[in-house]
Amino acid sequence: YGKDVFHSFTEWNANFPGQAIYDHRADYRSWESTKLFLQELFTGLPAAERGPENPMLHTALQNYTCSTTTCQGYLAYNTSHCTDSSPCPAVVIIQDWTGMDEYEKERARMLAELGYVAFAADIYGFGTPVENMADWGAAAGAHRGNPDLYMAKINAALEQLETYNYVNTSQIAVVGYCFGGTGVVNMAILGFNVSGVVGYHSGIQPGSRVVRSSSSDVPVVAKVLLHSGVDDDARTDIGLLVREFEAANAKYEIARYGKDVFHSFTEWNANFPGQAIYDHRADYRSWESTKLFLHELFIHLPDAERGPEMCPESTTSTTESEVEVNHAATAVCRTALFLLGTLVLF
């Protein structure tokens, strides 16, 4: 759970700075994750969400100028919810390497159904060949190898989004998949001023992204959430990125999804065993995590759950070991109450 999250981060009264201290955000996020995990264990893994065509949503292709060419994005939002008099938070989607296609459009509709204005950006430009792997590699490589061009294309999408009166321009997040995940990592490292960025199976290898110089004083402004497959991103690459985020005082979280989770784990049709393949569990868990993250960015971080009337408070202690014993008893009580509630509900 990122910088300044130490031991005992769920223990409400822990207060040993630099060693063991309570962290509201890490407590809330980890407890929500645990509830999903217990639901999966006891009642099964829910179906992953999808975003079919929805007559309640306004959707349209949007041409806009990006760098020196024309790009064609995809806009989705609920016109009864997001209006000029009541603008909504917005989320830009940065495409994977196959270009802005039906996958990004469906993700845009999923975000619009959550109450956001969603805009799937076109990074390559209208008419760029995207028929096969050679085309994808050429187009993606032209942008990965030229971060200035890549960031200019992302900026153009942000600027287009900001022209809509039904968008709250102070509340914009960016979500990227694969090639787009590389883009959002670059945005964070370069200090883009957006509310937050989310990367899925991002290309984080040093040769694919911007690497933060040890002499850089550029802070990471956006909150960062990255979803990573253990069999996709190397430990060493994750470690390097963590060190860069730490040096930049970033507020970040990196979720790792275990064995046999490869690249493209959220892409419903991905089926290249051992390389890029869809994973139902990683898709479901990462999407639920992203929904909580966007709620945090645009509304607020909810209070952490407590069980005040049925679980005793930890007693005041003078040593770290006493604090841990007392807090552990309270935590066991809280977990037991939740499990009882789970059995009743399910």
N, C-alpha and C positions, 0 to 999 in steps of 0.2 A: 503493500500500500504506500510506497513512495517515501519521499524525504520526510524526516523527523517523525516517523512512526517507529516507536521503540517497543520493547517488551511490555506486556500487560496492557496493550492498547484497548482491550475491551473491559478492563477493570475500572469501574467508574471513579473510584477514589484513588487510583494509583497516581502518585505525584513525586516521582524521583526523576527530575529533569535529566535528560541524557542517558537514562538507564531504563526506567519503567514508568510510563506515563500514559494516562488515558487519552485516546484520540477519538473524537466524536465521529468523524467521517469513516475511519477504519472500522469502528464498532458497528455503525449502521450498515455499511456496505457488506461486511463479513456476515452479519446476522441475516440480512436479506438473502445472501448467497446460501447460507446454511438452511434456511427455510425451503428454498428451491431444491436443495440437495435431499432433504428429508422427504419432501413431497415425491421426488423421483424414486427414492428408496421404497416408500411405503405404498404409493398409488400408481407409480409408473411415470415415465418421461412424457410430458405433454407433447402434442404435435407442434412442430415449428410453425411460426406464423408465416403467412403469405399475404400478398397484396394484389388480389385480382382487380379487374376493372370495377369501379364503384360509382354509381350514378350520383352519389352525394358529393363527389369530388369534382372540381374543375381541373382538367388536365389539358395541356397544350404544349406543342413544340414552340420554342422561342429562339429566333435568330438574334445574335448579338455579335459585336466586334470583339475579337480576342487577338491581341498582339496585332499582326498585320493581315489577319485572315478573318473569315466569318465562321463562327461556331454555332451549333444548334443544340440548345439544351432542352430539358423537359421539366415543365412546371406542374406541380400538383398541390392543391390546397382546397379547403372547405370554404366556399364563399359565404356561407352563413355564419361561420365562426371567425374567419379572418377578414376584416373589413378596414376601410380607411379610418374609421373612427375607433376601431378596436384591433390594431395591428398585432400580429402573432410573431413569436420567435420563429426563426428560420434555420433550416439545415441544408447545406450544400453537399451533394454527393459527388465525389471524385471517382471516376470510372476505373475499372480494372483494365488490363492491357488490351482487351479485345475491343475497346471503344465503348462509347455510351450507347447501350442497347437495351433490350427488354429487361435484362437483369436490373440495371440501375433504375429503369422506369418503375419496376415493381417495388423496389426498395423505397423510391420516392412516394409511392402511394401508401406504403406502410407507415411512413413518417407523417404523411398528411392525415392519415386516420388517427394519429396520436394528437392532432391539433396543431401541427406545425406547417409552415409553408416550406415545401421541399423543392429543391432545384437540382436536377441531375446535370452537372456541367459536361460540356463537350471539350475535352482538352486537345484532341488531335486537330480539330477543325473540319468543317463540313466538306465532304467529298474525299477525305483521306481514305485510301484503300485499307480495309479491315476484313479481308476475305479469308485469310489463312494465317498460320503461325508466322510465316515470313513477314507478312504485313504488320502483324502485331509487334513483332520484335523490332522492326524498323521504326515504327511510330513511337513505341515506348522508349526505345534507345535514344531517339532524337531529343527526347525531353529529359530522360534521366541523365544524359550526358551534358545537358545544358540547363542547369537549375534556374538560371535567370529566365529562360524562355518558359520553363515549366511554371515557375511562380507567377510570371506575367499572365499566363493562361488562367491560373487559379484566381488571381486578382481580378481578371476580367469577369469571371463568373460572380465573384463577390460584388463587384460594382453593378452588374446587371441586376442582381437580387435587390440591391439597395435602391433601385429605381422604383420598386413597387411600394405604393403607399400602404398596403396592407401588411408590410413587413416591419417588425420592430428592429430597426438597424442596430440597436445596442445589444441585441440578443441573437447572435449568429454562431452556429457551430458548423464544423466541417467533418464529414465522414468519408473515409477512403477505403477502397478495396484493392488489395494486391498492388498494382502500379499506383493506384490512388492512395493506398496506405503509405507508400513512400512519400507521396506528395504532402500528406498531413504531418508526417514526421519532419520533413523539411520545413514546413510552415512553423512548427513549434520551435525548432532549433533556431530559425531565423527571426523569431520574435514577432510573428504575425499577431495582431491584436484582434483576436476573436475569442468568444467565450470559452470554447473548448474544441478539441479535435479527437476523433475516434478512428483508429486504424485497425483494419481486419487483415490478417495474414499479409502484413505489410512487408515490402522488400526493405529490410533494415541492414543488409550487408553494407559495409563501408564503401564498397565500389558502386553501390546503387543510390546512395542518399548523400545529403549534405552532412559532413562530419564537423562537429563543433571544435574550433581551434582551442587549444588550452589557454591561449591569450585572450579569447573572446570575452567581452563583458556584456554581451547581449543576453538579457534575461528571457526565459521561456514564460510568456505572458499567459498563453492559453493553458487551461487544464488539459491533461492528456490521459486518454484511456486507450490502451493497445491490447488487442486480442491476438494471441500467438499460439500456433501449433508447435508442440514439442518436437515433432518430426519435420518442421518447416524451418524454424529459426534456430540457428546454432547458439549454444550457451555463451560462447565467446562474443557473438554479435549482440546478444541481449546484455551481457555484462558491460560492453563498451558503451552501449546506448544509456544504460543506467548511470554510468559514471558521468556521461555528458549531461544528463538531466540533473544529477546531483550538483554538478558544478554550476549549473544555470539556475539553481534554486527552483526547479520545476515542481509543480503539483501534479504528480503522475501516478498511474497505476498500470501494471502490466499483468494481464491474466494469461496463464499458460494452461493449455488444454493437452492432457497427457498422451500416452502412448498411442501411436497410429493416427494421430491428428496431423494431417499433412497440409500442404498449401491448398487454398481455395475451399476451405472447410465450410464456408457459408454459401457456396455457389451450388444451387440445387442440382444442376446437371453435370457437375464436375465428376469425371470418372476415369482418372488415370492412376490406377493403383500404384502405391509407392511414391507418387509424386504430387498429384493434385486430385483430391477426392472429397466429396461432400461428407460431412459428419453431422448427423442429426443432433446429437447431444451438444457438441461444441457450437452449432448454429443456435440452438435454443438458449443455451446458457449465456452466450455472448450477446444475443439480442436483448434478453431480459436485463442484463447488466447495462447495456447501452440505454435502455429506456429509463432506468434509474438515474444514470449519469445525466441524461438530458433534463430530467426533472430537477436534478440538483442545480444544473447550470441556469435554467430558465425560471424556476419557481423558487425553490429553496432546498436545503438539505434537511429532510425531516428529522424530528427528534428521534434519538435512539430509543428502542423499546425498553421498558422496565417492567418489573413485577412487584411494585412497592408494598402491596397489602399482604402478600402471601410469602414473600421471601424476606428474611431479616437483612438489614443493612450490615455491611462489614463494620466491625468495631474499630475504634481508633487504635492504631498500633504504632510502635516506635521503631520497629525494624522492618527491613524489606521482607524477610522471611515470614514474619507474622502477617504482614499485609497480604502476601501471596496466599497464605493458608486461608485467611478469612474471606478474601475475594473469591477464592476457588469454591468455597462452600456456597456463596451467593450465586455464583455462575452455575453450579450444579443444580441448585434450586430452580433457577430461571429456565434452564434447559429442560428439566423434568416437567415444569409447568407447560412449556411449549409442546413437549411430546404428548402430554395428556390432552392438550387442546387439539393436537393433530389427530389423535385416535378418535376423539369425539367428532371432529369435523369430517374425517374420512371414513 
